[in-house]
Structures are given as C-alpha cells and as structure tokens.
Amino acid sequence: YGVGADAGQTTIRLRHAYGEVGQVGAGQTWSVFMDPDVFPASVEYWGPGGMVFLRNVQVRWMPIQGGTRLTVAIERPGASADAGIYSERIEIQDINPRFPAPDVTAEFRYGGQKWGYVEAAGIVRKIKWDDVNPTDPFELSGDATGWGINLSSNLKIKRDTIRLQYVYGEGIENYFNDNPVDVGLKNNPGNALTPVTGEPLPVTGIVAFLDHRWSERFSSSAGWSYVSVDNSDLQLPSAFKTGQYALANLLYRPVPNVMMGGELQWGERKNFSDGFRSEDFRIQFSFKYEFSASIGGN
C-alpha cells in the first residue's frame, strides 16, 4: 500500500530499481548516508523515528566492496522549510527553493567480522531559496549548507545482535524516518532589507535495539529511538521538537517463511514551546508468510 498522497491506496510504489556494473551503480535504492541494518526485527511497519531512512535516486562509486566497503555517491537533492509565524505573509510565499547541486554522500564500513561491523557515513548538501518578487521592499533570498555524520554498528554476541546508530547534523531532516523540516525561519536583527532568513536546523538521532534469539523458533527485539530538533526562533510554538519510540516483542517461527507474534509499542511527541506533550501505547499482533518464485535458469 502507498504512503503520502497514496496512503491506503493500491497504487504501485517503486521501492528499489537499481543496477550496477563493476564499481559503478545507479538507480533508486537505500541512500549511502543510511545504514538499513540498524532497523530492528519488529512487526511495527514505520520503524524508529531517529533512524536515517531514505531510498533515493543516486549514482554511486564503490571502490571497495564486500564485508568491508567504501562508497561515494551523488544523490537527488530535496528539502523542506518552515516559515513559522510568518507562513501567511505574501513576502514569504514568493520564495522558491532551489537545489543547485546533488547531495554528496559517502560511507565506510569495516565488517565481515564474527563480532559484526562498524560504519561511518557523511553527507554535504547545498540548499538555496530565491525571492522571486521584485516589487516588495525586502530581499529574502539566501542559502544554507546541510551536513551530517552517521555512526552505526551491529554487534553480535552469541545469540544477540545489538543495533546502534548515532546521527548529528544540520539541514538533513528529510533523510530521517520521522522528522518534518530541514530549514527554519529566524530573525535577522539590524538588517532592514533582509529582516528574516533561514537556518539549517540542527538534529540528533539515536537508535539502540537488542535482537535476542531464545531458540531456533522464538526471538525477541526490544529497544528505543530518539530524535531531537533545535528549533529556530520564528517557528510556531506547535512545531515538532522531540520524538521517542520504543518497543518489545516476542516472535515465533514455527516453520521456514512463517512468522507470528505480539509487540508492545510506545511513542511520544513534544512540541517546541507550547507545552504540548503526547504519548501513545499500542499492542500489535501480526502474522507473516513469505514466498517467492524464480522464472528462468542460470
């Protein structure tokens, strides 16, 4: 089922369309800035809010491949902005975003070890906005540099896998699983021509989960995720500030390709400055049957 404008619909949603020849790959797949292996073994669909999670169109170079790998890529740019308390002003509505260059991402993973792997990834991006109204008395064009680092790991200890991620950066929110805007409006005191401008919002993301295998048929996953934004001074008091996410489950696999189980989930949101805080609990039971077929031969 689709997401966004296609939520609840049976519209075809392209997830991965990717090919590679030698050290070069191109298409849509996981962003190089993302580590998909930190996603926990959960039945909840959306996943940790503090996780970098984005499938993106890209061209990548992979000079080192295998358990230890090095990848550099250029990816499709994109970002969103929050005009905050001035969102209804005509002057703000005459500003258009522009992305003069693709996002540049890179990752290095040291892996292929019995104990797991460690990975470091980075991103640099350019965000611009143009004031296209020549008649108003303000000049509100500007630009920002987004950047981020993503440190992640899977540590394997006997029957356990510990999944860890720490992310920090500015203006990279659209790479997160659950985060609203990359650029926020802020005051620019002492400048009558440009009284307000935009700034890339600092963001922190944490993922920490433990997957434990009780036996060949029973397993559990438990953990916590956190995401926090440093809001700009002109964002609305109701703007997103922090989110937390946690779950614990017990899963049963009676035969290959069949899984069932129950999961307790918790989430919390806090706003910028209006004092709003809300949390939610949910119990989910799921059943999954996996199947596949191959057509043709070697």
Phi, psi and omega in degrees: 000150186284171175235172180063232181294340181259016182302130179082357181262162178264024176300137176297130181240108181291122180258302181231129173215096197213142176219160179214149175227114181063239182266004185243134176228155180205150178133200178251122176198191181304136174301146176295335179284350184258147171244099183293343184284355176271358177292128183285166177278076184247164172260346173293133193284317194287320177095178185297133181292332182273008182269140168290123187210101181204127166268128188222151174286135190200162165235127186231152174244129187236078183292334176236126182231158181116204179300319169260129186215155175227129183223137174232139185213158163248136187231158179301125181279164177171146180197164177231159184229156178240111179281354173059229186290346180256016185297336180269355181288137181299322182300324181285326182289347178269016179256129180247136177284154178211141181237097188286347184210156176290158172291141177252123182233156178206152176215150169226125177241128170259109187215206184072020182254156178297330182276353179120224182204164169231148185218144173231132179227155180216162179214144172224137183212155178244128179239129178232157173220139186245131173276108188263007179257107183280356187262341181281161186280004185248155171240102190251012176294154179187184179205164179210152175252121175264145180205159178193158173234145181226113178252127186214164182196153163241123178248124184252121181229103182054250183265009185246147169233120178261123183250120187230145174207138172228127182232138171217143178181187178225132177068033180235021187298329183290350174275351182276156179293325185211084181203138195276302192226153183266326186234134178242150179282139178220157177293149177233075189301144176082004180240100183290332181284322179233077185290338177227155177212178180252152175225143175291129186279126175295142182216144176235135177228138180227138173228131178213110182224151175239123171257124183236134178257109181288321180202190179294338185249338184246140177211163178220155172225138178212144179172192190211149176221152186215140175221137183219135180246136170272102187290151174277162191288344181256006174289153179296150176303336181273004181295151179297134178244299181222152174222143176232155186209132179210155178202163172210140184216171170224119185243145184233129178240092184292326179217164178303141176075006177236131179220142175213157179171175179239154185213135173258127185236148179219140176219153179215142174232140171234142179269172185300299188211009181266004178082002183287134173215134180218141176228160184216141174244146177212143171248128183235135172243133184223154175228135182223135174236124181255139178213158178204164179213145177248136180245126180101189183228186180284000000 
